[in-house]
Amino acid sequence: MVQPWGRRILEHLGFAAYQFKRIDSWLDPSGATSTSSYQLWQSMKAIGSGQMYGRGFNNLKVTVPVRESDMAFSTIGEAFGFIGCAAVILLYFLLIYQMIRVTFDTQNEFYAYISTGVIMMFVFHIFENIGMNIGLLPLTGIPLPFISQGGSFLLADMLSVGMILSMRYHHQSYMFSQEGEEFDR
């Protein structure tokens, strides 16, 4: 629960009543499981019910609202368990690692700024979405890259990765080229 002195400060900053409910439901998810904490509570139940190997995609029992967009990770946790969740996180680590390698390989300051922004966008979205699904962070509606439903966000993800791939393509070093010499296309 937000303390009264903290509530007054946040109200002065412009927080609305529904935002206080989100914070309260995040701090005490078992407090109002039928109203404001329902989605978070169901998400944590779904991930926990998946256990180590999951129930399988056709045997989902927990009803999670908006499971196809904001709560996609809880569906993965219920269907494929800890192993499936770990695999998804590992794939995200590999994607981010490859993007970081491109950043260092290009040795171009402008490309480094662009790729750093793209990498941080992915890191924030992954951390926030998984964190809100497991109860670590409050519910915000941030989608999970390449998994959550949403056409415009999926398009933005693909364009971002396409920019990183373009940076790699335009700044390749070749085996038989001289030091500092690049091949013109």
C-alpha positions in Angstrom: 0.0 0.0 0.0 1.2 3.5 -0.8 1.7 5.4 2.4 -0.4 8.5 3.0 2.5 10.9 2.8 3.6 9.2 -0.4 0.1 9.3 -1.8 0.0 13.1 -1.3 3.3 13.6 -3.1 2.2 11.4 -6.0 -1.2 13.2 -6.2 0.6 16.5 -6.4 2.7 15.1 -9.3 -0.5 14.2 -11.1 -1.1 10.5 -10.4 -4.7 9.3 -10.9 -6.7 6.9 -8.7 -6.3 4.0 -11.2 -2.5 4.4 -11.0 -2.7 4.0 -7.2 -4.7 0.8 -7.7 -2.0 -0.6 -10.0 0.7 0.2 -7.4 -1.4 -1.2 -4.6 -2.1 -4.4 -6.5 1.6 -4.8 -7.4 2.7 -4.4 -3.8 0.0 -6.7 -2.5 -1.1 -9.1 -5.3 -3.1 -11.4 -3.0 -5.1 -8.5 -1.6 -7.7 -8.0 -4.2 -7.6 -11.1 -6.4 -11.1 -10.6 -7.8 -10.7 -7.0 -8.9 -7.5 -5.0 -9.4 -5.0 -7.8 -8.9 -6.9 -10.4 -10.9 -4.7 -10.3 -14.0 -1.4 -10.3 -12.0 -2.6 -13.1 -9.7 -3.8 -15.3 -12.7 -0.5 -14.7 -14.4 1.6 -15.8 -11.4 -0.7 -18.9 -11.0 -0.3 -19.8 -14.7 3.5 -19.6 -14.6 3.6 -21.6 -11.3 1.3 -24.3 -12.6 3.6 -25.0 -15.5 6.2 -26.3 -13.1 9.4 -27.7 -14.8 8.1 -29.0 -18.2 4.7 -27.4 -18.5 1.2 -28.7 -19.2 1.4 -28.7 -23.0 -0.2 -26.1 -25.3 -3.6 -28.0 -25.4 -4.0 -28.4 -21.6 -4.0 -24.8 -20.4 -6.2 -24.5 -17.2 -5.6 -21.0 -15.8 -7.6 -18.2 -17.3 -5.3 -15.2 -17.9 -6.9 -12.1 -19.4 -5.2 -10.7 -22.5 -3.0 -13.7 -22.7 -2.1 -13.1 -26.3 -0.6 -9.7 -25.9 0.5 -8.5 -22.4 0.6 -11.9 -20.7 2.2 -14.0 -23.4 5.0 -15.0 -21.2 2.6 -16.4 -18.6 1.1 -18.6 -21.4 4.6 -19.8 -22.3 5.2 -20.6 -18.6 2.0 -22.6 -18.2 2.4 -24.4 -21.5 6.1 -25.1 -21.6 7.1 -24.7 -17.9 10.5 -23.5 -16.6 12.3 -25.1 -19.6 10.2 -23.1 -22.1 10.7 -19.9 -20.2 14.4 -20.4 -19.9 14.6 -21.1 -23.7 12.7 -17.9 -24.5 15.1 -15.9 -22.2 18.1 -17.6 -23.7 16.9 -16.7 -27.3 16.5 -13.1 -26.2 20.1 -13.1 -24.7 21.4 -14.5 -28.0 19.6 -11.8 -30.0 20.9 -9.0 -27.8 24.4 -10.5 -27.8 24.4 -10.5 -31.6 23.2 -6.9 -31.7 26.0 -5.9 -29.3 28.5 -7.6 -31.5 27.3 -5.7 -34.5 27.6 -2.5 -32.5 31.3 -3.1 -31.8 32.1 -4.6 -35.2 30.9 -1.6 -37.2 33.2 0.9 -35.5 30.9 3.8 -36.7 29.7 6.3 -34.1 26.4 7.0 -35.7 25.6 3.3 -36.1 26.6 2.7 -32.5 24.1 5.3 -31.3 21.3 3.7 -33.3 22.1 0.2 -32.3 22.4 1.2 -28.6 18.9 2.6 -28.8 17.5 -0.5 -30.4 19.3 -2.8 -27.9 18.0 -0.7 -24.9 14.5 -0.8 -26.3 14.6 -4.6 -26.5 16.2 -4.9 -23.1 13.6 -2.7 -21.5 10.6 -4.4 -23.2 11.9 -7.9 -22.3 12.7 -7.0 -18.7 9.4 -5.1 -18.1 7.1 -7.7 -19.7 8.7 -10.7 -18.0 8.9 -8.7 -14.7 5.3 -7.8 -14.8 4.3 -11.4 -15.6 6.1 -12.8 -12.6 5.1 -10.0 -10.2 8.5 -8.3 -10.0 7.2 -5.1 -11.7 3.7 -3.5 -11.9 1.4 -4.2 -14.9 2.1 -1.6 -17.6 1.0 -3.1 -20.9 4.5 -3.3 -22.4 4.5 -6.1 -25.1 7.1 -8.9 -25.3 9.1 -8.5 -28.5 8.3 -10.9 -31.4 5.8 -12.9 -29.2 3.0 -10.5 -28.1 0.1 -9.8 -30.4 0.2 -6.5 -32.1 0.9 -5.6 -35.7 2.5 -2.2 -35.2 4.9 -3.4 -32.4 5.9 -6.4 -34.4 6.6 -4.2 -37.4 8.7 -1.9 -35.2 10.7 -4.9 -33.9 11.3 -6.2 -37.4 12.4 -2.8 -38.7 14.7 -2.4 -35.7 16.4 -5.7 -36.3 16.5 -4.9 -40.0 18.5 -1.7 -39.3 21.0 -3.7 -37.2 21.3 -6.3 -40.0 21.8 -3.5 -42.5 24.6 -2.1 -40.3 26.3 -5.5 -40.3 25.9 -5.9 -44.1 27.3 -2.5 -45.0 30.3 -2.8 -42.7 31.7 -6.3 -43.3 35.4 -6.9 -43.4 36.6 -9.3 -46.0 39.3 -12.0 -45.7 41.6 -10.7 -48.5 41.0 -7.0 -48.2 43.8 -4.7 -47.1 43.7 -3.1 -43.6 40.9 -0.5 -43.6 39.9 -1.2 -47.2 36.2 -1.9 -47.7 34.5 -3.5 -50.7 32.1 -1.1 -52.6 28.8 -2.5 -53.5 
